[in-house]
C-alpha cells in the first residue's frame, strides 16, 4: 500500500509534525481509497548545512536571497 517519504529541514514543533503526518495520510486516503491502516508516512529531517538550493548551503545567513539566483553570474 502507499508509502510516502517527506524530506524537510528540521521541524521543532512536534504538533506541526503530527498534524502534517495526519493531513498527508488523510489526503492519500481520500485520493486513492487506500485504507488508513495501510498508509505509511515517514519524515526525514535534513540539517540546513546538508542542503543547498542553487548551490547555496541552507545554513548561509543570506540563503533566502542567494538561493533565488537565476545563474552564478548575478
Secondary structure, 3 states (H helix, E strand, C coil): CCEEEEEEECCCCHHHHHHHHHHHHHHHHHHHCCCHHHCEEEEEEECHHHCEECCEECCCCCHHHHCCCCCCCC
